[in-house]
């Protein structure tokens, strides 16, 4: 681990050295050498700057959705810890590993599918695809929250039918069936309400 960290620090220092040399006054270099080193260093770091700029622009473009996703991920982590403590299976190393994997997978898949959606012509199909991708992205951590909530309440909440609907949606991706199932359950609940 230490050698890996040392390697990363060395690489960063090598990239930053030309910038430091350009502005350092106490180092005896000609201006020609300073600009030559800066020019060489600049083209080594340009791909990284391009990628960071691309990700920051994409993040700002999707900020409203991503704020919701961040909130859901924080809740998922908190409820997950609580459920694992209740079950006696909490392991801090495993928690960080699974959390990092979940975050990496969610963002990699969402980013990739969002870029795929950009190739769809503007209109109803594009909006439908984008909405489906966002629902699918949120349902992954939300299904974990629901499952852990089910464990924490000893099967009391959320109702078992919702757990089954979420897992069926994850299995076959049929959003229409998921929403119809929800509407059927809501209508049944309304019909079973006692008269006022």
C-alpha positions as CSV (number, residue, x, y, z in Angstrom):
1,X,0.0,0.0,0.0
2,X,2.8,2.4,0.9
3,X,4.7,1.7,-2.3
4,X,1.5,2.3,-4.3
5,X,1.0,5.7,-2.5
6,X,4.6,6.6,-3.1
7,X,4.3,5.8,-6.8
8,X,1.2,8.0,-7.1
9,X,2.9,10.9,-5.3
10,X,5.9,10.5,-7.5
11,X,3.8,10.6,-10.7
12,X,2.0,13.7,-9.5
13,X,5.3,15.4,-8.6
14,X,6.6,14.6,-12.1
15,X,3.6,16.2,-13.7
16,X,3.8,19.3,-11.5
17,X,7.6,19.8,-11.8
18,X,7.4,21.6,-15.2
19,X,4.9,24.1,-13.7
20,X,7.1,24.6,-10.7
21,X,10.2,25.1,-12.9
22,X,8.3,27.7,-15.0
23,X,7.7,30.0,-12.1
24,X,10.6,29.2,-9.8
25,X,13.1,32.1,-9.6
26,X,15.9,30.5,-7.5
27,X,16.5,27.7,-10.0
28,X,19.1,28.7,-12.6
29,X,17.3,27.8,-15.9
30,X,17.0,29.8,-19.1
31,X,13.5,30.9,-20.1
32,X,13.8,28.7,-23.1
33,X,14.4,25.6,-20.9
34,X,11.5,26.6,-18.6
35,X,9.0,26.9,-21.4
36,X,10.3,23.7,-23.0
37,X,9.8,21.7,-19.8
38,X,6.4,23.3,-19.2
39,X,5.3,22.5,-22.8
40,X,6.4,18.8,-22.4
41,X,4.7,18.5,-19.0
42,X,1.5,20.2,-20.2
43,X,0.9,17.6,-22.8
44,X,1.4,14.8,-20.3
45,X,-1.3,16.2,-18.0
46,X,-3.8,17.4,-20.7
47,X,-5.6,14.0,-21.1
48,X,-6.3,14.0,-17.3
49,X,-7.5,17.6,-17.4
50,X,-9.8,16.7,-20.3
51,X,-11.3,13.7,-18.5
52,X,-11.8,15.8,-15.2
53,X,-13.4,18.6,-17.2
54,X,-15.7,16.1,-19.0
55,X,-16.8,14.6,-15.7
56,X,-17.3,17.9,-14.0
57,X,-19.4,19.2,-16.9
58,X,-21.5,16.0,-16.9
59,X,-21.9,16.2,-13.1
60,X,-23.2,19.8,-13.3
61,X,-25.6,18.9,-16.1
62,X,-27.2,16.1,-14.0
63,X,-26.9,17.8,-10.6
64,X,-30.6,17.6,-9.7
65,X,-30.8,13.9,-10.2
66,X,-27.3,13.3,-8.7
67,X,-28.3,15.1,-5.5
68,X,-31.2,12.6,-5.1
69,X,-28.8,9.8,-5.8
70,X,-26.3,11.0,-3.2
71,X,-29.1,11.2,-0.6
72,X,-30.3,7.6,-1.4
73,X,-26.7,6.3,-1.3
74,X,-26.1,7.9,2.2
75,X,-29.4,6.4,3.4
76,X,-28.5,3.0,1.9
77,X,-25.2,3.1,3.8
78,X,-26.8,4.1,7.1
79,X,-29.7,1.5,6.9
80,X,-27.2,-1.1,5.7
81,X,-24.9,-0.6,8.7
82,X,-27.9,-0.7,11.1
83,X,-29.3,-3.9,9.5
84,X,-25.9,-5.7,9.6
85,X,-25.4,-4.6,13.2
86,X,-28.8,-6.1,14.1
87,X,-27.9,-9.4,12.3
88,X,-24.4,-9.4,13.9
89,X,-22.7,-9.5,10.5
90,X,-21.2,-6.0,10.4
91,X,-17.6,-5.8,9.2
92,X,-16.2,-2.4,8.6
93,X,-13.8,-3.6,5.8
94,X,-16.5,-5.4,4.0
95,X,-18.8,-2.3,4.4
96,X,-16.3,0.0,2.8
97,X,-15.5,-2.5,0.0
98,X,-19.2,-3.1,-0.9
99,X,-20.0,0.6,-0.6
100,X,-17.2,1.5,-3.0
101,X,-18.2,-1.2,-5.4
102,X,-21.9,-0.1,-5.3
103,X,-20.9,3.6,-5.9
104,X,-18.5,2.7,-8.7
105,X,-21.0,0.4,-10.5
106,X,-23.9,2.9,-10.1
107,X,-21.9,5.8,-11.5
108,X,-20.2,3.8,-14.3
109,X,-23.5,2.3,-15.5
110,X,-25.4,5.6,-15.2
111,X,-22.7,7.6,-17.0
112,X,-22.5,5.0,-19.8
113,X,-26.2,4.7,-20.3
114,X,-26.6,8.4,-20.2
115,X,-24.0,8.8,-22.9
116,X,-25.9,6.0,-24.9
117,X,-29.1,8.1,-24.5
118,X,-27.4,11.1,-26.1
119,X,-27.4,9.1,-29.4
120,X,-31.2,8.8,-29.4
121,X,-32.9,11.6,-31.3
122,X,-34.6,14.3,-29.2
123,X,-38.2,13.6,-28.4
124,X,-40.5,11.3,-26.4
125,X,-38.2,8.2,-26.9
126,X,-35.2,10.1,-25.5
127,X,-37.1,11.3,-22.5
128,X,-38.5,7.8,-21.9
129,X,-35.0,6.3,-22.1
130,X,-33.5,8.9,-19.8
131,X,-36.3,8.5,-17.2
132,X,-36.0,4.7,-17.3
133,X,-32.2,4.9,-16.8
134,X,-32.8,7.2,-13.8
135,X,-35.5,5.0,-12.2
136,X,-33.3,1.9,-12.7
137,X,-30.3,3.7,-11.2
138,X,-32.3,4.8,-8.1
139,X,-34.0,1.4,-7.7
140,X,-30.7,-0.4,-7.2
141,X,-29.8,1.3,-3.8
142,X,-33.5,1.7,-3.0
143,X,-34.1,-2.0,-3.2
144,X,-31.3,-2.5,-0.7
145,X,-32.8,0.1,1.6
146,X,-36.2,-1.7,1.3
147,X,-34.7,-5.1,2.0
148,X,-32.8,-3.8,5.0
149,X,-35.9,-1.9,6.3
150,X,-37.8,-5.2,6.0
151,X,-35.1,-6.9,8.1
152,X,-35.0,-4.1,10.7
153,X,-38.8,-4.1,11.2
154,X,-39.0,-7.9,11.2
155,X,-41.0,-8.0,8.0
156,X,-43.3,-5.1,9.1
157,X,-42.2,-2.4,6.6
158,X,-42.1,-2.1,3.7
159,X,-44.9,-4.5,2.9
160,X,-43.8,-7.8,1.4
161,X,-45.6,-7.1,-1.9
162,X,-43.4,-4.1,-2.5
163,X,-40.2,-6.1,-1.9
164,X,-41.5,-8.7,-4.4
165,X,-42.4,-6.0,-6.9
166,X,-38.9,-4.4,-6.6
167,X,-37.1,-7.7,-7.1
168,X,-39.4,-8.6,-10.1
169,X,-38.6,-5.3,-11.6
170,X,-34.8,-5.9,-11.1
171,X,-35.2,-9.3,-12.6
172,X,-37.1,-8.5,-15.8
173,X,-36.9,-4.6,-16.0
174,X,-40.6,-4.3,-16.8
175,X,-41.4,-0.9,-15.4
176,X,-45.0,-1.0,-16.7
177,X,-45.7,-4.2,-14.7
178,X,-44.1,-2.7,-11.7
179,X,-46.3,0.5,-11.9
180,X,-49.4,-1.6,-12.7
181,X,-48.7,-3.8,-9.6
182,X,-48.4,-0.6,-7.5
183,X,-51.7,0.8,-8.9
184,X,-53.5,-2.5,-8.2
185,X,-52.2,-2.5,-4.6
186,X,-53.2,1.1,-4.1
187,X,-56.7,0.4,-5.5
188,X,-57.1,-2.6,-3.2
189,X,-56.1,-0.6,-0.2
190,X,-58.6,2.2,-1.1
191,X,-61.4,-0.4,-1.5
192,X,-60.6,-2.0,1.9
193,X,-60.7,1.3,3.8
194,X,-63.5,1.5,6.4
195,X,-66.3,3.9,5.7
196,X,-65.9,7.3,7.3
